[in-house]
Amino acid sequence: MKLKQPLYPLLAISVLLSGCILRDKYESIINNGFLLPNQSETRVTEQETVYIFCGEGDIQEYIDKGWKVIETEEEEVPCSWKTGKARPGCNLKDKGCKISVPDQMGAQIKYILEKDTTIKDQD
């Protein structure tokens, strides 16, 4: 059976219309957060190091965002400094007599944080 000439434009229009329907269907899938068959996910582990000096600040903001504490280290550090004499009997007004010495000591806490994230790749 041979197709008549007027059927070719009708066939072309039907192919174009069905393509638009499929495109709309996949756009709704993308907008709803589903993956298309040609997409993949990659899991990435991020690490961050946060220091808290002398009790100022905390890591609660990181924990609220999904970070987990992997390791902590604590060491004693100077929190404030004062001016002292470089040697006994020197005048603090003389050049070379002033030195900075620790005034108050406190803790420095080093937190190593980790968080898993997912990245959507398109092939």
C-alpha positions in Angstrom: 0.0 0.0 0.0 1.4 3.3 -1.0 0.9 6.4 1.2 -0.6 9.5 -0.4 1.2 12.8 -0.4 -1.1 14.6 2.1 -0.2 12.0 4.8 3.5 13.1 5.1 2.8 16.5 6.7 0.3 14.9 9.0 2.9 12.3 10.1 5.5 15.0 10.7 3.1 17.0 12.8 2.2 14.0 14.9 5.9 13.2 15.6 6.6 16.7 16.6 3.6 16.8 19.0 4.5 13.6 20.6 8.0 14.8 21.2 6.7 17.9 23.0 4.6 15.7 25.3 7.6 13.6 26.2 9.7 16.7 26.8 7.0 18.1 29.2 6.9 14.8 31.0 10.6 14.7 31.6 10.7 18.4 32.7 8.1 17.6 35.4 10.3 14.7 36.6 13.4 16.9 36.8 11.5 19.6 38.7 10.2 17.1 41.2 13.8 16.0 42.0 13.8 12.6 40.2 16.7 11.6 38.0 16.5 11.0 34.3 17.9 7.8 33.0 21.0 9.5 31.7 21.8 11.1 35.1 23.8 9.6 38.0 24.7 10.6 41.5 28.1 11.0 43.1 28.6 10.9 46.8 31.3 13.2 48.1 32.7 13.4 51.6 33.7 16.9 52.7 36.0 17.6 55.6 36.4 20.9 57.5 38.7 21.9 60.3 37.3 24.3 62.9 39.3 25.9 65.7 37.6 27.3 68.9 40.0 29.6 70.9 39.7 30.2 74.6 36.0 29.2 74.8 34.8 31.8 72.2 32.3 30.3 69.8 31.0 26.8 69.2 30.4 24.3 66.4 26.6 24.1 66.9 26.0 25.8 63.6 28.0 23.1 61.8 26.1 20.3 63.6 22.8 21.8 62.7 23.8 21.7 59.0 24.6 18.0 59.2 28.3 17.9 60.0 29.6 15.2 62.3 32.6 15.5 64.6 35.3 12.9 63.6 38.2 14.0 65.8 39.0 16.6 68.5 42.3 17.8 69.8 42.8 20.2 72.7 45.9 22.2 73.7 46.7 25.1 76.0 47.3 28.4 74.3 47.6 32.0 75.5 44.3 33.9 75.5 45.7 37.3 76.3 49.1 38.9 76.4 50.7 41.5 78.6 53.8 43.6 78.4 56.7 42.5 80.6 60.4 43.3 81.2 62.9 41.6 79.0 65.4 41.3 81.9 65.2 42.2 85.6 65.9 45.9 86.4 65.3 47.3 82.9 63.1 50.4 82.4 60.0 49.7 80.3 60.4 53.1 78.6 63.8 52.0 77.2 63.9 50.6 73.7 64.4 46.8 73.7 63.1 46.3 77.3 59.5 45.5 76.5 58.4 42.0 75.6 55.0 40.4 75.3 54.3 37.5 77.7 51.2 35.4 78.1 48.7 36.8 80.6 45.8 34.3 80.7 46.0 30.7 79.3 43.1 28.8 77.9 42.2 25.9 75.6 42.3 25.8 71.8 40.0 23.0 70.5 40.5 21.6 67.0 37.5 19.9 65.5 37.7 17.8 62.4 34.2 17.6 60.9 32.9 15.5 58.1 29.7 15.6 55.9 28.4 13.4 53.1 26.9 15.2 50.1 25.4 14.1 46.9 26.2 15.7 43.5 23.9 15.0 40.5 26.0 14.4 37.3 24.6 14.5 33.8 26.1 12.2 31.3 
